[in-house]
Amino acid sequence: MDKVKNKGLKLAQVIIVDDSPEKARSNYGNALYIAPFEGGEELKYLYEYMLRLKEAENVRAVEAKDR
């Protein structure tokens, strides 16, 4: 996430989307873990969730159960 911070982006507005939790373990507050996908429904759910996050001031404060 250092690269993100160096570009002037606020971590409160950054989401990491990955199917492997070990890659984002040090930034779990920004992580959205998804099931491995090969297209289909998982991307549809991701899109719908990202639309909901669009209005959040701090994506890190969004409840994990809502992810």
C-alpha positions in Angstrom: 0.0 0.0 0.0 3.0 2.3 0.1 2.7 2.8 -3.6 -0.9 3.9 -3.1 0.0 6.3 -0.4 2.9 7.7 -2.4 0.5 8.6 -5.2 -1.5 10.7 -2.7 -4.5 8.3 -2.5 -6.3 8.0 0.9 -6.4 4.5 2.2 -9.9 5.2 3.4 -10.9 5.2 -0.3 -9.0 2.2 -1.4 -10.3 -1.4 -1.8 -8.1 -4.4 -2.4 -10.0 -7.2 -4.3 -8.3 -10.6 -4.2 -9.1 -14.2 -3.8 -6.1 -14.9 -1.6 -6.2 -13.3 1.9 -2.4 -13.7 2.4 -1.7 -11.0 -0.2 -3.6 -8.3 1.8 -3.0 -9.5 5.3 -1.3 -6.3 6.4 -4.1 -4.2 5.0 -7.1 -6.3 5.9 -9.2 -3.2 6.6 -9.0 -2.4 2.9 -9.5 -6.0 1.7 -12.5 -7.5 0.0 -12.0 -11.2 -0.3 -13.8 -13.0 -3.0 -14.1 -16.6 -4.0 -11.9 -17.7 -6.9 -13.8 -16.9 -10.1 -13.8 -17.7 -13.7 -16.4 -15.2 -14.5 -20.1 -15.3 -13.8 -21.8 -14.6 -10.6 -18.9 -13.6 -8.4 -18.1 -10.6 -10.6 -21.8 -9.6 -10.6 -21.8 -9.6 -6.7 -18.5 -7.7 -6.7 -20.0 -5.0 -9.0 -23.1 -4.6 -6.9 -21.0 -4.3 -3.7 -18.7 -1.8 -5.2 -21.7 0.4 -6.2 -22.7 0.4 -2.5 -19.2 1.4 -1.5 -19.1 4.2 -3.9 -20.8 6.6 -1.5 -18.7 5.5 1.6 -16.4 8.2 3.0 -14.3 5.5 4.6 -14.4 2.0 3.0 -12.4 0.7 6.0 -15.3 1.4 8.3 -17.8 -0.7 6.3 -18.7 -3.8 8.3 -17.0 -6.9 7.1 -20.3 -8.8 7.1 -21.5 -6.4 4.4 -18.6 -7.2 2.2 
